[in-house]
Amino acid sequence: MKAGTLFLAADREDMSAISDDEFLRNLRFDRDADPAWTTAASAGDLAEFTRRLRKRLPGKSRKSAGRGRKRDWPALWSLAAFPPGEHPLELLELIRACDRPKGKRAHIGGKRRGGRKDRTVAAEGDSAFANWLVADRRGCRRDPLELLCLFDLLAIHAPDLSAEEFRTVWKRAAVLTVDLFAKIDEDAGCAAPADRRLLIAGELRWKAGLLFDGLRGARALRDAGRETLGTALLEGTDTDGAPHADLLDRLAFWLAPLVRGAEWARRFDVPLWHDEQAERFHDLVGLVAPLCRADGRLALANGSAFDVLPLLTTASRLAGWKKSSRPHALLAAVEKAAKRGKPRAETNGRGKALAKRPPVVQSDWARLACLRSDWSAAADSLVIAHHRPAPLLDLSARGVPLLQGAWDLSISIDGSPLELADEWDCSCWHSDPDADFVELQMEFDGGVHIERQALLARDDHWLLLADCVSTPGDGKIDYAARVPVAADVAATADRETREMRLAGGNVAARVFPTGLPQDRAHGTSGTFAADDDGTLSLRQSSIGGLFAVLLIDWSPRRRNARVDWRTLTVTENGRLLSSADAAGHRIRLGDRQLVLYHSLRKGFYTRAVLGVHTSNETVIGRFDRNGDVQPILLVE
């Protein structure tokens, strides 16, 4: 879009330097624009133009919204999406100054005495705003964040601005819009993250089209922004609303333009989504809510983590989720947990309702799985993203972050390291009242096969992480895996056994490497230890096949319970099998005893392990009081 075809005539190079009345005369309007408005502009009638312009825009003053109510600045949801050097520092300081305690101010530009504005008693924030308004803007670079803040001022807080302030902000926004979108195609194709491109090419064009409706080119901007937002929504999510794993580390920043765009659609009463997009937005918010941890941050957000509750709460309302819905109730519970400083399991009837039909998610397309015990803020949850060679894990135990980061894997066969593919395929997904289970796989030339398994117990506070390596021959397998420990979680090794203890917040966990001998006095080629960065490192070696298991238990009643584990013998038709064929482990945690079995090579007959006869590939079960094994998971 060339300068001069959008809003303004092309005969002035820097429109910000001209007087306000001359600026109005340079405006260009659509043919069907309000004649009274266009006449006021062509005559340079500032008062009439401003009066009619303010009537065109929605807005609700702070006073009418409730005395002392804090201002909403949705633009700040994207503040951390831009490098600090690209922040409009003056305007941001102004915004922070505007958020004053109740009763301190009713207008941005000054206080009132006897119904009149008194500029002589302007507060510090007012002076900053006044200085910003009169500053020379010539030569200033294009700044998307500044434009986003200006749009909020005009569309949300216009009644709090004087006529002169309103006109100055509107002029600055118009000039910046022309400057920014004359080169929007270049910006939209740059190497910036997807969320910043979406904000510029989608949200800002959509908002500019709504805000400047009636000016030449505004409707084209609006339609282009609507198309960009809608396309990004459909292309970034699965048909059930699951966001692609590529978006997770900046998911809140990517979601923010969609939510703010939907809010402006409601505010201006102009539709943004068509039916498929509206349904997808509804499902997206419903699936993102369970990814919100009890500390108010999204799982796997990494360095982009921040309190997303205001964003998600707004998204829930706009997406049509009712207050009685599970996603909305979960966000409310997270907000309460944040105020208390720790999550708490629901114990009333409402809590029982939230426990039904947990919000589990699995999407092959999105490369994402969410295993979760219930809808409460104190839920056990594991989020796995498998779009990279090292899957990403985010485990919350009773609402407290325990594991977070890359689940690294290194394998060598006869000294030759395997080069992992770019992503993993989900080969099995199962969810029932006992547990949620996901299995990832990767195949290599020569017949080497790797499976990574995760099983989260639904109501017993434990997680199983396992790696299964099978080869066609009897090569030596050297295996190393690293399990990421969340920040502020300390790992301590037991002196006598190979058990590791994790402590973070009000949760204590115990980690057991069941493929290694329990007692340190028993020598082995493998190791289980905490690295200097706190990451748990497991190393094992085997011939032909390997079944490496970590069992993590954070049940409060088993915190100090007696534990023992050992590797089991597996037989087939009376013949003892080697580790290349199958492997089994038993572990007893207090009064809970589990059996873990995996077949690495298919047999001809039913196999037996600890009295269990099975032809399944994977068996995870627990012993009942009669000594019989009750299956938790069976994989054929």
C-alpha positions in Angstrom: 0.0 0.0 0.0 1.6 3.2 -1.1 1.7 6.4 0.9 -0.9 8.8 -0.3 -3.5 6.1 -0.9 -4.2 5.6 2.8 -6.0 8.3 4.8 -3.9 11.3 3.6 -2.8 13.2 0.5 0.6 12.4 -0.8 1.8 16.0 -1.2 3.3 16.2 2.4 6.2 14.1 3.4 5.9 14.4 7.2 2.3 15.0 8.2 3.1 15.0 12.0 4.8 18.4 11.6 1.8 20.3 10.2 -0.9 22.1 12.2 -4.0 20.3 13.3 -6.3 22.2 11.0 -4.0 21.7 8.0 -3.8 18.0 8.9 -7.6 17.8 8.7 -7.6 19.4 5.3 -5.2 16.7 4.1 -7.5 13.8 5.1 -9.1 11.8 2.4 -12.5 10.1 2.9 -14.6 7.3 1.4 -17.5 8.4 -0.8 -20.1 7.2 1.7 -18.4 8.9 4.8 -20.6 11.1 7.0 -20.9 14.5 5.1 -20.9 16.6 8.2 -17.7 14.9 9.4 -16.0 15.4 6.0 -17.2 19.0 5.8 -15.7 19.8 9.2 -12.4 18.3 8.1 -12.2 20.2 4.8 -13.0 23.4 6.7 -10.4 22.7 9.3 -13.0 23.0 12.0 -11.2 21.3 14.9 -14.0 21.5 17.4 -16.7 20.1 15.2 -14.5 17.4 13.7 -13.4 16.2 17.1 -17.0 16.3 18.5 -18.3 14.1 15.7 -15.2 11.8 15.8 -15.6 11.1 19.5 -19.2 10.0 18.9 -18.1 7.5 16.3 -15.8 5.7 18.8 -16.8 3.4 21.6 -15.4 4.1 25.1 -16.2 4.0 28.8 -14.7 6.4 31.2 -12.9 5.2 34.2 -15.3 6.9 36.5 -18.4 5.3 34.9 -16.6 1.9 35.0 -16.3 2.2 38.8 -14.5 4.5 41.2 -10.8 3.7 41.5 -11.0 0.8 39.1 -7.6 0.0 37.5 -7.3 0.8 33.8 -7.2 -2.1 31.4 -4.1 -2.0 29.1 -4.3 -5.1 26.9 -1.5 -3.7 24.8 0.9 -4.6 27.7 0.2 -8.3 27.2 2.6 -8.0 24.2 5.2 -5.9 25.9 7.7 -8.7 26.5 7.2 -9.9 22.9 9.4 -7.1 21.7 13.0 -6.5 22.6 13.5 -3.8 25.2 15.1 -1.5 22.6 11.8 -1.4 20.7 9.6 -0.4 23.7 8.0 3.1 23.6 9.5 4.0 26.9 7.9 7.4 27.3 4.4 6.2 26.5 4.8 3.1 28.8 5.9 5.3 31.7 2.8 7.4 31.0 0.6 4.3 31.1 2.0 3.2 34.4 1.6 6.7 35.8 -2.1 6.7 34.8 -2.8 3.7 37.0 -3.2 5.6 40.2 -5.0 4.6 43.5 -8.7 5.3 43.6 -9.9 8.9 43.9 -6.6 10.3 42.6 -7.7 11.3 39.1 -10.7 11.3 36.8 -9.0 12.5 33.7 -5.6 11.7 32.1 -4.8 15.3 31.2 -5.4 17.0 34.6 -7.5 17.2 37.7 -10.8 19.1 38.0 -11.7 21.9 40.4 -15.3 23.0 40.5 -16.0 21.1 37.2 -13.1 22.8 35.4 -9.7 21.4 34.4 -6.9 23.0 36.3 -3.6 22.5 34.4 -1.6 24.1 37.3 -2.2 21.1 39.5 -1.3 18.4 37.0 0.1 15.3 38.7 3.4 13.8 37.7 1.7 11.4 35.3 -0.3 14.2 33.7 2.9 16.2 33.1 4.5 13.2 31.4 1.5 12.9 29.2 1.4 16.6 28.4 5.1 16.5 27.5 4.6 13.5 25.3 1.8 15.2 23.5 3.8 18.3 22.5 7.0 16.4 21.8 8.4 16.8 18.3 7.6 13.4 16.6 9.4 14.1 13.4 12.0 11.4 12.5 10.6 9.0 15.0 10.8 5.4 13.9 7.7 3.2 13.3 6.7 1.6 16.6 4.0 -1.1 16.6 3.8 -1.1 20.4 3.3 2.6 20.5 0.5 2.3 18.0 -1.1 -0.5 20.0 -1.1 1.7 23.1 -2.5 4.7 21.2 -5.3 2.5 19.9 -6.2 1.6 23.5 -6.2 5.2 24.5 -8.6 6.1 21.7 -11.0 3.2 21.7 -11.1 2.4 25.4 -10.2 5.6 27.3 -11.3 8.3 24.9 -13.8 9.8 27.5 -10.9 10.4 29.9 -9.1 12.6 27.3 -9.8 16.3 26.8 -10.7 17.3 23.2 -7.2 18.6 22.5 -5.6 15.5 23.9 -7.9 13.2 22.0 -7.3 15.0 18.7 -3.5 14.9 19.3 -3.5 11.2 20.0 -5.8 10.5 17.1 -3.5 12.5 14.8 -0.4 10.7 16.0 -2.1 7.3 15.6 -3.2 8.2 12.0 0.2 9.3 11.0 1.9 6.3 12.5 -0.6 4.0 10.8 0.2 5.5 7.4 3.9 5.3 8.0 3.7 1.7 9.3 1.4 0.2 6.7 3.0 1.8 3.7 5.6 -1.0 4.2 3.5 -3.6 5.9 4.2 -6.3 3.3 7.9 -6.0 4.0 7.4 -6.2 7.8 4.9 -9.1 7.6 7.5 -11.2 5.8 10.4 -10.5 8.1 12.1 -13.0 10.3 10.4 -11.8 13.4 8.5 -14.4 15.5 5.0 -15.4 14.3 3.3 -13.5 17.1 4.9 -10.2 16.2 4.0 -10.6 12.6 0.5 -11.4 13.6 0.3 -8.3 15.8 1.5 -6.1 13.0 -0.1 -7.6 9.9 -3.2 -8.8 11.6 -4.2 -7.0 14.7 -3.0 -3.5 13.9 -4.5 -3.5 10.4 -7.8 -4.8 11.9 -7.9 -2.1 14.6 -6.8 0.7 12.3 -9.6 -0.3 9.9 -12.2 0.0 12.7 -10.8 3.1 14.3 -10.4 5.1 11.1 -13.5 3.9 9.4 -14.6 6.4 6.8 -11.1 7.4 5.8 -9.8 6.2 2.5 -8.2 2.8 2.7 -9.5 2.0 6.2 -11.8 -0.7 5.1 -9.1 -2.4 3.0 -6.9 -2.4 6.2 -9.8 -3.9 8.2 -10.5 -6.7 5.7 -6.8 -7.5 5.4 -6.4 -7.6 9.1 -9.4 -9.8 9.6 -8.2 -12.3 7.0 -4.7 -12.4 8.6 -6.1 -13.1 12.1 -8.6 -15.7 10.8 -6.0 -17.5 8.7 -3.5 -17.6 11.6 -6.1 -19.0 13.9 -6.9 -21.9 11.5 -3.4 -22.6 10.4 -2.0 -22.5 14.0 -4.4 -25.0 15.6 -5.7 -28.5 15.0 -9.4 -29.1 14.2 -10.1 -29.6 18.0 -8.4 -26.2 18.8 -5.0 -27.6 20.0 -2.3 -25.1 19.3 0.8 -26.4 17.4 3.8 -27.1 19.6 5.8 -24.6 17.6 3.8 -21.9 19.3 4.1 -23.0 22.9 7.2 -21.0 23.9 5.4 -17.8 22.8 1.8 -19.0 23.0 0.6 -16.1 25.1 2.1 -13.6 22.7 0.5 -15.3 19.7 -2.9 -15.5 21.5 -2.9 -11.9 22.5 -3.6 -10.3 19.1 -6.4 -12.8 18.5 -8.0 -11.9 21.9 -7.6 -8.2 21.5 -8.9 -8.4 18.0 -12.0 -10.3 19.2 -12.5 -7.6 22.0 -12.5 -4.9 19.4 -14.9 -6.8 17.3 -17.3 -6.8 20.3 -16.6 -3.2 21.1 -17.2 -1.9 17.6 -20.0 -4.5 16.9 -18.2 -5.7 13.7 -17.8 -9.5 13.2 -14.3 -10.8 13.2 -14.7 -14.6 12.8 -16.8 -16.6 10.4 -18.5 -19.7 11.9 -15.5 -22.1 11.6 -13.1 -19.5 13.0 -15.5 -18.7 15.9 -15.8 -22.4 16.8 -12.0 -22.9 16.5 -11.4 -19.9 18.8 -13.8 -21.3 21.3 -12.1 -24.7 21.3 -8.6 -23.1 21.4 -9.4 -21.2 24.6 -10.9 -24.4 26.1 -7.7 -26.3 25.4 -5.3 -23.5 26.4 -6.9 -23.1 29.9 -5.6 -26.6 31.1 -2.1 -25.5 30.0 -2.2 -22.8 32.6 -0.3 -23.8 35.7 -1.3 -22.9 39.2 1.3 -20.1 39.3 -0.6 -18.3 36.5 1.9 -19.2 33.7 1.5 -21.4 30.7 3.2 -24.7 30.5 6.4 -24.8 28.4 6.4 -21.0 28.1 10.1 -21.0 29.0 11.6 -17.5 28.8 8.3 -16.0 27.6 6.5 -16.9 30.8 4.3 -14.3 32.5 1.0 -14.1 34.3 -1.5 -14.9 31.6 -4.7 -14.9 33.7 -6.0 -11.5 32.5 -5.4 -12.6 28.9 -7.0 -16.0 29.3 -9.9 -14.7 31.4 -10.7 -12.2 28.7 -10.3 -14.9 26.0 -12.7 -17.2 27.9 -15.4 -14.5 28.0 -15.0 -13.6 24.3 -14.9 -17.2 23.2 -18.3 -17.8 24.8 -17.3 -20.0 27.8 -19.8 -19.5 30.6 -18.8 -18.9 34.2 -20.1 -22.4 35.0 -17.9 -24.0 32.4 -14.8 -26.0 33.4 -12.3 -23.8 31.5 -13.7 -20.7 33.2 -13.8 -22.4 36.6 -10.2 -23.6 36.2 -9.0 -20.0 35.5 -10.9 -18.8 38.5 -9.3 -21.5 40.7 -5.9 -20.5 39.4 -6.6 -16.9 40.3 -7.5 -17.9 43.8 -4.4 -20.1 44.1 -2.3 -17.1 43.0 -3.8 -14.9 45.8 -3.3 -17.7 48.4 0.3 -18.3 47.2 -0.4 -22.0 46.7 -3.0 -24.2 44.9 -5.5 -26.1 46.9 -7.6 -29.1 45.8 -11.3 -28.5 45.7 -13.2 -30.5 48.3 -16.8 -29.4 47.8 -19.4 -30.6 45.3 -18.1 -28.2 42.7 -14.6 -29.7 43.1 -16.1 -33.2 42.5 -17.7 -31.9 39.3 -14.4 -30.5 38.1 -12.7 -33.8 38.7 -15.0 -35.5 36.1 -13.8 -35.7 32.5 -10.3 -34.3 33.0 -9.0 -31.9 30.2 -6.7 -34.4 28.5 -5.5 -33.4 25.0 -3.6 -35.3 22.3 -3.0 -34.1 18.8 -0.8 -35.8 16.2 -0.9 -32.7 14.0 0.0 -30.3 16.9 2.7 -32.6 18.3 1.2 -32.0 21.7 -0.3 -34.0 24.6 -1.7 -32.9 27.9 -2.1 -35.5 30.6 -4.1 -34.2 33.6 -5.8 -35.6 36.7 -8.6 -33.1 37.0 -9.8 -29.5 36.3 -8.6 -28.1 39.6 -5.7 -25.7 40.1 -4.0 -28.4 42.3 -4.1 -31.0 39.6 -1.3 -33.3 38.5 -0.5 -32.5 34.9 2.1 -33.3 32.3 2.4 -31.4 29.1 4.5 -33.0 26.4 5.5 -31.3 23.1 7.3 -33.7 20.7 8.1 -31.4 17.7 11.8 -31.5 18.4 14.5 -34.2 18.8 14.2 -33.8 22.5 10.6 -33.7 23.6 9.6 -30.9 26.0 8.1 -31.8 29.4 6.2 -29.6 31.9 5.1 -31.5 35.0 3.0 -30.0 37.8 2.6 -32.1 40.9 -0.4 -31.1 42.9 -0.2 -27.8 41.1 3.5 -27.1 41.8 6.0 -27.1 38.9 8.3 -30.1 39.3 9.8 -30.8 35.8 10.2 -28.3 33.0 12.4 -28.4 29.8 13.9 -30.7 27.3 13.8 -34.5 27.9 17.2 -35.1 26.3 18.2 -38.5 24.9 21.5 -39.8 23.6 22.0 -43.4 22.3 24.9 -45.2 20.8 24.9 -48.7 19.2 28.3 -50.3 19.3 29.9 -46.9 19.8 28.1 -45.3 16.9 25.7 -42.5 18.0 22.2 -42.4 16.6 21.2 -39.1 15.0 17.6 -38.3 16.2 15.0 -37.0 13.8 13.5 -33.5 14.0 10.3 -34.8 15.7 8.6 -37.8 17.2 5.5 -39.6 16.1 2.8 -40.5 18.6 2.3 -44.2 18.3 -0.2 -44.7 21.2 -2.5 -42.6 23.3 -4.8 -43.9 26.0 -6.9 -42.2 28.7 -9.2 -43.7 31.2 -10.1 -43.2 34.9 -6.9 -44.9 36.1 -4.3 -43.0 34.0 -3.3 -41.1 30.9 -0.6 -42.6 28.7 1.3 -41.4 25.6 3.9 -43.2 23.6 6.3 -41.6 21.1 8.3 -43.5 18.6 11.2 -43.0 16.2 12.6 -45.6 13.7 16.0 -45.7 12.2 17.7 -47.4 9.3 18.9 -50.9 10.2 15.9 -51.8 12.3 16.7 -49.7 15.5 13.5 -48.6 17.1 13.0 -46.2 20.1 9.8 -45.6 22.1 9.4 -43.0 24.8 6.5 -43.5 27.2 4.8 -41.4 29.8 2.0 -42.5 32.1 0.4 -40.2 34.7 -1.7 -41.8 37.4 -5.1 -40.1 37.6 -5.6 -40.2 41.3 -2.4 -41.7 42.9 0.3 -38.9 42.4 2.9 -40.7 40.4 4.4 -40.5 36.9 6.3 -43.1 34.8 8.9 -42.0 32.2 10.3 -44.9 30.2 12.6 -45.3 27.2 12.5 -48.6 25.2 15.3 -49.3 22.7 15.2 -52.3 20.4 17.7 -53.5 17.8 17.7 -56.3 15.3 21.0 -57.7 16.6 23.0 -58.0 19.8 24.9 -54.7 19.6 25.9 -52.9 22.8 23.5 -50.0 23.7 24.8 -47.0 25.6 21.9 -44.9 26.8 21.8 -41.5 28.5 18.7 -39.4 29.3 18.3 -36.1 31.1 15.1 -35.2 32.8 14.7 -31.4 33.3 14.0 -30.2 36.9 12.0 -27.0 37.2 13.4 -23.8 38.6 13.5 -23.6 42.5 13.3 -27.4 42.7 16.3 -29.0 44.5 17.5 -32.5 43.9 19.2 -34.6 46.6 20.6 -38.1 46.3 19.9 -40.7 48.9 23.1 -41.9 50.5 22.4 -45.7 50.6 20.2 -46.2 47.5 19.9 -44.8 44.0 16.8 -42.9 45.0 16.7 -39.2 44.3 14.5 -36.7 46.1 13.1 -33.5 44.7 11.8 -30.6 46.8 10.0 -27.5 45.6 7.3 -25.4 47.1 5.1 -27.5 49.3 5.7 -30.7 47.3 8.3 -33.4 47.8 8.9 -36.1 45.2 10.9 -39.3 45.1 12.5 -40.6 41.9 13.4 -44.3 41.4 15.5 -45.7 38.5 14.0 -49.1 38.5 16.4 -50.5 35.8 19.4 -50.0 38.1 20.1 -51.9 41.4 18.5 -50.2 44.4 21.5 -50.2 46.7 24.6 -48.2 45.9 26.7 -51.1 47.3 25.7 -53.2 44.3 27.9 -52.2 41.4 26.5 -51.5 37.9 27.6 -49.8 34.7 24.8 -47.3 34.9 24.4 -44.2 37.0 21.6 -41.9 38.2 22.6 -38.5 39.5 21.8 -34.8 39.6 24.0 -32.7 37.3 25.4 -29.3 38.3 22.4 -27.6 36.7 20.0 -29.8 38.8 19.0 -31.9 35.8 18.5 -35.6 36.5 20.8 -37.8 34.4 20.2 -41.5 33.9 22.8 -43.7 32.1 22.4 -47.4 31.4 24.0 -50.0 29.1 22.6 -53.2 27.7 22.9 -55.7 24.9 20.4 -55.9 22.1 17.6 -54.1 23.9 16.9 -51.7 26.8 14.0 -50.7 29.0 15.0 -47.7 31.1 12.4 -46.5 33.6 12.1 -43.5 36.0 9.2 -43.6 38.4 8.4 -40.3 40.2 6.1 -40.4 43.2 4.9 -37.3 45.1 2.1 -38.8 47.2 2.0 -37.0 50.6 1.2 -40.3 52.4 4.1 -42.1 50.8 6.7 -39.3 51.4 8.6 -41.4 53.9 7.2 -44.9 53.1 9.6 -47.8 52.7 10.5 -48.5 49.1 12.2 -51.4 47.3 12.6 -52.3 43.7 14.3 -54.9 41.5 14.6 -56.1 37.9 12.4 -59.2 37.1 13.1 -62.3 35.1 10.9 -62.8 32.0 10.2 -66.2 30.5 8.6 -67.5 27.4 7.6 -71.2 27.1 9.9 -72.0 30.1 12.9 -70.2 28.5 14.6 -67.3 30.3 14.6 -64.2 28.0 17.5 -61.8 27.7 17.2 -58.0 27.9 17.2 -57.9 24.1 13.8 -59.6 24.1 11.9 -58.2 27.1 12.3 -56.6 30.5 10.3 -56.2 33.7 10.6 -54.3 37.0 8.8 -54.4 40.3 8.6 -51.5 42.8 6.9 -51.3 46.1 6.1 -47.9 47.6 4.6 -48.4 51.0 1.4 -50.4 50.5 1.5 -49.8 46.7 3.2 -52.4 44.6 3.6 -52.0 40.8 4.8 -54.2 38.0 6.3 -52.7 34.8 6.8 -54.9 31.7 7.8 -54.2 28.1 8.4 -56.5 25.2 11.3 -55.4 22.9 11.0 -58.3 20.5 7.8 -60.1 19.6 7.6 -63.6 20.8 5.7 -66.7 19.7 4.2 -67.6 23.0 2.7 -65.9 26.0 5.3 -64.5 28.3 5.4 -64.6 32.1 6.7 -62.0 34.5 6.1 -62.2 38.3 3.2 -64.5 37.8 1.6 -62.3 35.1 1.1 -64.1 31.7 0.7 -61.7 28.8 1.1 -61.3 25.1 0.9 -57.5 25.3 3.8 -55.3 24.4 3.5 -53.1 27.5 1.9 -54.0 30.9 1.7 -51.6 33.9 -0.3 -53.0 36.8 -0.6 -52.9 40.5 -1.1 -55.7 43.0 -4.4 -55.8 44.9 -4.8 -57.1 48.5 -5.1 -60.7 47.2 -1.8 -60.5 45.4 -3.4 -60.4 42.0 -2.2 -57.9 39.4 -4.8 -55.4 38.3 -3.8 -53.7 35.0 -3.5 -50.0 34.8 -2.3 -50.1 31.2 -2.2 -52.8 28.5 -0.7 -52.0 25.1 -1.1 -54.7 22.5 
